């Protein structure tokens, strides 16, 4: 069994998530009734048991914005009590005039390694999160991302391919800050034009050496565990980024809507094994260890 780090997973309490508590709303990952409940660390550990995952990185789950510190405090407390997770990517609102008061509150938590504010925008309304396609270049966002280096924090960058040229501008402005492309750019389908646009977008970001990409959430748009799709994405991502700039993330429990952890892990592992043991070590352990420095 290989040693592995899950670089992108979630735990949650239903009471803390407005999108789980309120009326059912259209979501990018489709109907989500089965996960409108608590997803505690014990269930995650049971889901991934036997996979070889020895560390995990928690990524924020969109609590109410004014409760950003409550989320981080709860996850840190969970880690203190159980030993999991081993690093935290918290939420910070990068659209405010000055994010530093938020970062000052967050930096008190020992497992904090980075922040994420989702900046993805798509012409399909159901896929949108950002206020506009150009929010990635909003002056406040650019000023606040530039402040992350003062705190030694990474930024989880979530964009669609059409935004990646602008994203590369943001990245180039901040050579001292690690950027992690979430869900390796969110390929929405395998139509040749869609894949070509996605590859072009990845190329803009891969040209910046301080960008890595996360092989997570690959079932988001097809709503299934699709080994052929995973194989395509892994092959193209390795060609564009190199395996030493890629990392595996389960995106659990979202992916639990359509698969189990063992099947998801196996599909990613098979895709990586086609490129040899060094690629497997990079994707499943070494890149995440280097970028997120899990405890």
SVG drawing of the C-alpha trace seen along z (x, -y; Angstrom):
<svg xmlns="http://www.w3.org/2000/svg" viewBox="-37 -49 47 51">
<polyline fill="none" stroke="black" stroke-width="0.4" points="0.0,0.0 1.4,-3.4 1.7,-6.3 -0.8,-8.9 -2.0,-12.4 -5.6,-13.4 -5.1,-17.1 -8.7,-18.0 -11.5,-16.8 -14.3,-18.2 -15.9,-17.4 -18.9,-19.4 -21.8,-19.9 -25.1,-20.5 -26.0,-23.2 -23.1,-25.3 -23.7,-25.3 -26.4,-27.5 -26.5,-25.6 -27.3,-22.4 -29.8,-23.9 -31.9,-26.0 -34.1,-24.9 -32.6,-22.7 -30.8,-24.9 -29.2,-23.9 -25.6,-22.9 -22.7,-22.3 -22.5,-18.7 -26.3,-18.0 -28.8,-16.6 -27.3,-16.4 -29.9,-15.0 -27.6,-12.1 -25.1,-14.6 -27.5,-17.0 -26.3,-15.8 -23.3,-15.8 -20.1,-14.4 -17.8,-13.9 -14.1,-12.9 -15.0,-9.4 -17.0,-8.8 -14.3,-10.1 -11.7,-7.8 -14.1,-4.9 -14.6,-5.8 -10.9,-6.0 -9.7,-3.1 -7.3,-0.8 -6.4,-3.3 -3.0,-4.2 -4.0,-7.8 -2.0,-8.8 -2.6,-12.6 -5.4,-14.8 -5.8,-18.5 -9.2,-20.1 -10.5,-22.8 -13.1,-25.3 -16.8,-24.4 -18.5,-27.8 -19.8,-28.4 -21.5,-31.8 -18.8,-34.3 -18.8,-36.0 -18.1,-32.7 -14.8,-32.0 -12.9,-31.8 -15.5,-29.5 -14.9,-27.0 -11.2,-27.0 -11.5,-26.8 -13.8,-23.8 -11.5,-22.0 -8.4,-22.7 -10.3,-21.4 -11.2,-18.2 -7.6,-17.8 -6.5,-18.3 -8.9,-15.7 -8.5,-13.0 -5.2,-13.7 -7.1,-14.5 -6.8,-16.6 -3.2,-17.6 -3.5,-21.0 -6.3,-23.5 -7.1,-25.7 -9.5,-28.3 -11.9,-30.8 -10.9,-34.5 -12.9,-37.1 -10.4,-38.5 -12.9,-41.1 -12.8,-43.3 -10.6,-46.4 -8.0,-44.7 -8.0,-41.0 -5.3,-41.3 -7.6,-41.5 -9.1,-38.1 -5.7,-36.6 -4.5,-37.9 -7.4,-35.9 -6.7,-32.8 -3.0,-32.6 -3.5,-31.6 -4.5,-28.1 -1.4,-25.9 -2.7,-23.9 -3.4,-26.8 -1.5,-26.5 -3.6,-28.6 -6.9,-30.2 -9.4,-29.8 -12.1,-32.1 -13.7,-30.6 -13.3,-32.8 -14.8,-30.6 -17.3,-32.0 -19.0,-30.3 -21.4,-31.4 -23.7,-28.6 -25.4,-30.2 -25.5,-27.0 -21.7,-26.8 -21.0,-30.3 -19.6,-31.3 -17.7,-34.5 -19.5,-37.8 -18.0,-38.1 -15.6,-36.4 -13.1,-39.2 -13.3,-39.0 -9.9,-37.3 -8.4,-40.6 -10.5,-42.8 -8.2,-45.4 -9.2,-44.4 -8.6,-40.7 -5.2,-41.5 -4.2,-43.6 -5.3,-41.0 -3.6,-38.0 -0.4,-40.1 -0.7,-40.2 -0.6,-36.4 3.2,-36.3 3.4,-38.3 1.7,-35.3 3.4,-32.5 0.1,-31.3 -0.8,-29.6 -3.9,-30.4 -6.2,-27.8 -7.2,-29.2 -10.5,-28.0 -11.1,-29.0 -12.7,-27.8 -10.5,-27.7 -11.8,-30.9 -10.5,-32.7 -7.0,-31.2 -5.2,-33.8 -6.4,-36.4 -5.5,-34.0 -2.0,-33.8 -1.7,-37.6 -2.6,-37.3 -0.2,-34.4 2.6,-36.2 2.2,-39.2 2.8,-37.0 5.9,-34.9 6.5,-34.3 3.0,-32.8 2.2,-29.1 -1.0,-28.7 -2.9,-25.5 -5.3,-25.1 -8.4,-23.4 -10.0,-20.5 -7.2,-20.9 -9.3,-23.6 -12.7,-22.0 -13.1,-20.3 -16.8,-20.3 -17.0,-17.8 -14.9,-15.9 -16.0,-17.6 -12.8,-18.4 -13.3,-22.1 -13.9,-22.0 -10.7,-19.9 -8.7,-22.2 -9.8,-25.3 -9.0,-23.6 -5.5,-22.6 -4.9,-26.1 -6.0,-27.5 -3.8,-25.1 -0.9,-26.1 -1.2,-29.8 -1.0,-28.7 1.6,-26.0 4.0,-28.7 4.2,-30.0 6.5,-27.7 4.8,-28.3 1.5,-26.9 0.5,-23.3 -2.8,-21.6 -5.1,-19.3 -6.5,-16.2 -9.8,-16.5 -13.5,-16.8 -13.1,-15.2 -16.6,-13.8 -18.2,-17.2 -19.8,-17.6 -20.4,-14.1 -21.7,-13.0 -20.0,-9.7 -16.6,-8.1 -15.3,-7.8 -11.9,-6.1 -11.6,-7.1 -12.2,-10.7 -9.8,-10.5 -7.2,-8.9 -7.6,-11.7 -7.2,-14.4 -4.2,-12.9 -2.5,-12.3 -3.0,-15.8 -2.2,-17.4 1.1,-15.5 2.0,-16.6 1.3,-20.2 2.4,-20.5 4.6,-17.4 3.7,-15.0 5.8,-16.8 3.2,-19.7 0.1,-17.5 -1.6,-16.1 -4.5,-13.8 -7.6,-15.0 -10.7,-13.0 -13.2,-15.9 -15.1,-13.7 -18.0,-13.7 -19.1,-15.4 -17.8,-12.5 -19.6,-10.1 -22.8,-11.1 -21.8,-8.8 -18.9,-6.6 -16.9,-5.2 -13.5,-6.2 -11.8,-2.9 -13.1,-3.1 -12.2,-6.7 -8.7,-6.2 -8.2,-3.1 -9.2,-5.1 -6.7,-7.9 -4.0,-5.4 -4.4,-3.4 -4.1,-6.6 -1.0,-7.7 0.7,-4.2 0.8,-4.5 3.5,-7.1 5.6,-5.1 6.4,-4.9 7.9,-8.4 4.7,-9.9 2.7,-7.9 4.8,-9.2 4.5,-12.8 0.7,-12.7 -0.2,-10.8 2.3,-12.1 5.3,-14.3 3.6,-17.3 1.1,-17.7 3.8,-17.2 5.9,-19.9 3.1,-22.4 0.8,-22.0 3.4,-20.8 0.9,-18.7 1.7,-18.2"/>
</svg>
